[in-house]
Amino acid sequence: MSNELAPTKGNLLAVKKSLALAKTGFELLDRKRNILIREMMSLIDRSNTIQSQIDQTYAAAYLALQKANITLGICNALSGTVPVEESLSLSYRSVMGVEIPKVTIDPTLEPAPFGLYTSNTLLDDAYLKFNQVKLLTVELAEVENSVYRLAAAIKKTQKRANALKNIVIPRYTALVKSISESLEEKDIEEFSRMKTIKNYKLKKSGRA
């Protein structure tokens, strides 16, 4: 809206309405940003916890595999018998309009695909621990992708909120002030003009 807007009561009402809408928009965006930030911080804490669990489980899994290798020899052939994971599925949930992924996996553990004569409990233990790593990795992928999406949404929301706060609202505020002052000046001028006319008529009437 131009700063050269005609100083009329109609335009003043229109600008005041636009200003109110801009302030409401800013409040909604600010509220959305705060909710998204809280959600993201919660997920970051969860991500750190999962990453710590993965590190610990990986270390235990590799140690178990190392022990199995010592007792059985290198287990490359046996590792090839582990079935490919095909139960992953992806869905979404909405947080303030932001689509957050939800990755699910069948937690049912298939029996170890090793024959009794070609394996031992050490290899079974490694199989169990690497399965735990798989489940944790799926969970971490979901959380980290959610954090990335929320961070992008927060940045976009912040940009819009800043535009309203620093550009739109000050501009409309200035317009309201400018038009109001112009209308007040017109009212004063009109009052002075009417007073002058009234005095002139009184004087003229007195002379008559």
C-alpha positions, -999 to 999 in steps of 0.1 A, spaced: 0 0 0 14 34 -10 24 60 15 7 85 -9 -27 70 1 -54 96 1 -62 107 37 -99 97 39 -118 80 66 -125 51 44 -88 46 38 -81 50 75 -105 22 83 -90 0 56 -54 5 69 -64 -1 105 -80 -34 94 -49 -44 75 -28 -34 106 -49 -56 129 -47 -85 104 -9 -81 102 -6 -81 141 -28 -112 143 -7 -129 116 25 -121 135 11 -135 168 0 -167 150 34 -171 133 52 -164 166 31 -191 183 37 -216 155 75 -209 156 76 -215 194 57 -248 191 79 -260 163 110 -251 183 98 -270 213 91 -300 191 125 -298 175 144 -295 208 125 -325 221 135 -345 190 171 -333 193 173 -347 229 158 -379 217 182 -381 188 212 -377 212 198 -405 234 193 -428 204 228 -420 190 243 -429 223 224 -462 224 235 -470 189 272 -463 197 270 -486 227 251 -514 209 274 -512 179 304 -516 201 288 -546 218 278 -561 185 312 -558 169 328 -573 200 304 -602 199 311 -607 162 349 -605 169 345 -633 194 324 -653 170 351 -649 143 377 -662 167 358 -693 175 343 -700 141 367 -683 117 357 -653 95 319 -654 92 315 -638 58 297 -668 44 273 -669 73 266 -632 71 253 -637 36 225 -658 49 209 -629 69 177 -619 51 172 -585 36 150 -562 57 118 -555 37 93 -545 64 100 -508 65 71 -485 59 67 -447 59 38 -425 69 35 -389 81 20 -368 109 14 -331 110 28 -306 135 15 -271 128 12 -279 92 47 -295 89 47 -331 76 68 -352 100 79 -387 88 70 -418 108 92 -448 99 80 -482 112 96 -516 110 84 -550 121 102 -556 154 97 -593 152 131 -610 151 135 -638 127 152 -669 140 190 -668 134 196 -682 99 225 -703 110 227 -740 112 236 -756 146 268 -771 131 280 -738 116 275 -714 144 275 -710 182 260 -688 209 286 -661 202 274 -656 167 238 -657 178 246 -629 203 261 -608 175 230 -614 154 208 -602 182 228 -571 189 231 -561 152 193 -564 150 190 -540 179 213 -516 160 190 -519 129 159 -510 150 177 -480 166 190 -468 132 155 -468 118 143 -447 148 172 -423 144 166 -418 107 130 -409 115 140 -384 143 169 -368 123 147 -363 92 120 -348 114 145 -324 130 157 -313 95 121 -306 83 112 -287 115 144 -266 112 134 -257 76 99 -248 87 111 -227 117 135 -208 94 106 -201 69 82 -191 97 108 -168 113 114 -151 80 76 -144 75 73 -132 111 102 -109 107 87 -94 76 55 -87 94 72 -73 125 99 -52 108 82 -42 75 45 -46 72 34 -36 107 56 -5 109 44 6 75 7 3 84 14 19 117 30 49 99 1 51 75 -25 51 103 -6 79 120 -2 99 88 -38 96 77 -50 103 112 -29 135 114 -41 146 80 -77 141 90 -72 160 122 -56 189 103 -86 189 80 -110 189 109 -91 218 125 -92 237 92 -129 229 87 -136 241 123 -117 273 117 -134 279 84 -168 273 99 -160 296 128 -148 323 104 -180 320 84 -201 321 115 -184 353 127 -187 368 93 -225 361 93 -228 375 128 -210 407 119 -230 410 87 -262 405 106 -252 431 132 -245 457 105 -279 449 90 
